[in-house]
């Protein structure tokens, strides 16, 4: 049984699109303390999974938001399938869920998708309100 090279290319391209962009950090149990707890700068964390359609739809929006907020807010991603303990620690019940953290405290959370401009403005308003 031979594999269809066209199908393999589509699958590979789809997986590449799910990888974090250059300004987005992938968070794991091993990196969470350094990236979130020890770094006091604000971070927007996307709890997601590769099989989640809305999560895939949020990815390009989040890539753009990360560029919009560069130098003000960092953006990270937690794959809930690979890191169930992190999802449980934040009481994540549905994905995609975005959690905004500043100074070790959750200052906002959102389930679902917002357009780029609305998400950027929401994050900026939350970090400037503190």
VEXDOSE-894150 format. One record per residue: residue in one letter; x, z, y of N, C-alpha, C in turn. Coordinates in steps of 0.2 Angstrom, whole numbers, plus 2048, in hexadecimal, padded with zeros to 3 digits. Each point is the difference from the previous one (the first is absolute). Example, Ala and Ser with C-alpha at 12.3 -4.5 7.8 and 13.67 -1.06 7.14 Angstrom:
<recs>
a8428277E47FC800806804800806 s7FE7FC8058048018067FC803805 
</recs>
This chain:
<recs>
x8048007FA7FC800806804800806 x8007FB8048047FF8067FC803806 x8048038057FD8028067FF7FB805 x7FB8008047FF7FB805804801806 x8057FC8028058028057FC801807 x7FA7FC8017FD8008067FD807800 x7FD8037FB7FD806800805806801 x8067FF7FD805805801802800807 x8017FA8048018008077FB803804 x7FA7FF7FE7FA8048048018077FF x8018027FA8018087FF805803804 x8067FC7FF8068038047FF800808 x7FD7FA8027FF8008077FB806802 x7FB8017FC7FB805802804807800 x8048017FB804807800804800806 x8047FB8028048008067FC802806 x7FA7FE8017FC8018067FE808800 x8008037FA7FE807800806805801 x8067FD800806804802800802807 x8028078018008028078047FB805 x7FE7FF8068047FC805806803802 x8047FD8048078038027FF806804 x7FB8018037FF8068057FC8057FC x7FF7FF7FA7FB8057FC8048037FB x8008077FF8048037FB7FC8027FA x8027FF7FA7FD8027FA8018077FF x7FB8047FF8008077FF7FF8027F9 x8058047FD7FF8037F9801807801 x7FF8037FA801808800808801802 x8047FC7FE8078018018027FF808 x7FC7FC8038027FE8077FB804805 x7FB8027FE7FB803804802806805 x8048047FD8028068048057FE806 x8047FB7FE8057FE8057FC7FB806 x7FC7FC7FD7FC7FB8057FB803804 x7FC8057FD7FA803803801807802 x8028047FC801808802806801804 x8057FD7FF8068028048017FC806 x7FC7FA8018007FC8067FA802804 x8018028067FB8028047FC7FA804 x8037FA7FF7FC7FB8047FA7FE7FC x7FB7FE8047F97FE7FC8017FB7FB x7FC8017FB8007FA7FB7F97FF7FD x7FE7FA8007FA7FE7FD8017FE7F9 x7FD8037FB8007FF7F97FA7FC7FD x8027FB7FD7FB7FC7FD8008027F8 x7FA8037FE7FF8017F97FD7FA7FD x8037FD7FB7FE7F97FD8017FF7F9 x7FE7FB7FD8017FE7F98007F8800 x8057FD7FC8007F97FF7FA7FC7FE x7FB8047FC7FA7FD7FE7FB800805 x8008038057FB8028058007FA805 x7FA7FC8007FF7FB805800802807 x7FD805802800802807807802802 x8048037FB8078028028047F9801 x7FF7FB7FC8047FA8017FE7FD807 x7F98018027FE7FD806803804806 x8018067FF8038048058087FF801 x8037FE7FB8077FF8018037FC806 x7FD7FA8018037FC8067FE804807 x7FA8038007FE804806806805801 x8018047FA8058058018077FE802 x8027FA7FD8067FD8028017FF808 x7FA7FD8038007FF807800807804 x7FC8057FD7FF806804807803800 x8048007FA8078038008047FD805 x8007F98018037FD8067FE802807 x7F98018007FE802807802807802 x8018047FB8018088018078017FF x8057FB7FF8078017FE803805806 x8038057FE8038048057FC806802 x7F98007FE7FB8058027FE8037FA x7FE7FC7FB7FD8037FA8037FC7FA x8028047FB8037FC7FA7FA7FF7FB x8017FB7FC7FA7FF7FB8038007F9 x7FC8047FC8038007F97FA7FE7FB x8027FF7FA7FB7FE7FB8018057FA x7FA8027FD8018047F97FB7FC7FB x8037FE7FB7FC7FD7FB7FD8057FB x7FA8018017FD8067FC8007FF7F9 x8017FA7FD8018007F98078037FE x8057FE8048078037FE801807803 x7FC8028058018078027FA804801 x7FD8017FA7F9804800801807803 x8068037FF800807803800800808 x8037FA8037FF8008077F97FF802 x7FC7FB7FD7F97FF8017FC806800 x8028047FA7FC8067FF801805806 x8078018028018058057FD7FE807 x7FE7FA8017FC7FE8067F97FF7FF x7FE8027F97F98007FF7FD7F9801 x8047FB7FE7FD7F98007FB7FE7FB x7FA7FE8027FB7FF7FB7FE7F9800 x8027FC8057FF7F98008067FC804 x8017FA7FE8057FC8037FD7FA803 x8037FD8058068038047FE806804 x8048048017FF806804807800804 x7FF801807805801805801807802 x805803800801807802806800806 x7FE803805805800806803807800 x806801800804806800804801805 x8008068048058018058028087FF x8068018018038077FF7FD8037FA x8007FD7FA7FE8037FA7F98017FF x7FC7FE8057F88018007FD7F9800 x7FA8007FC7FC7FA8007FC800807 x8007FB8047FD8008067FA7FB800 x8007FC7FB7FA7FB7FF8007FD7F9 x7FB7FE7FE7FF7FC7FA7FA7FB800 x8017FB7FC7FB7FB8008007FC7FA x7FA7FF7FD7FF7FC7FA7FD7FA802 x8037FA7FD7FE7FA8018047FC805 x7FE7FB8038047FB8047FD800807 x8058008057FE7FE8078047FA802 x7FE7FC8058047FB802806802803 x8057FC8018078028027FF803807 x7FD7FE8058008038077FC8077FF x7FB8007FD7FC8077FF8058057FD x8037FE7FB8048057FC806802805 x8037FB8038068028047FE805806 x7FA7FE8037FE8048057FE8077FE x7FD8017FA7FE8067FD8068047FF x8057FE7FD8068037FF803803806 x8017FB8058038028067FC805804 x7FA8008007FB8058038018077FC x8018007FA8018067FC807803802 x8057FC800807803801801802807 x7FC7FD8058018028077FB806802 x7FB8017FC7FC8068018038077FF x8068007FC8038067FE805802805 
</recs>
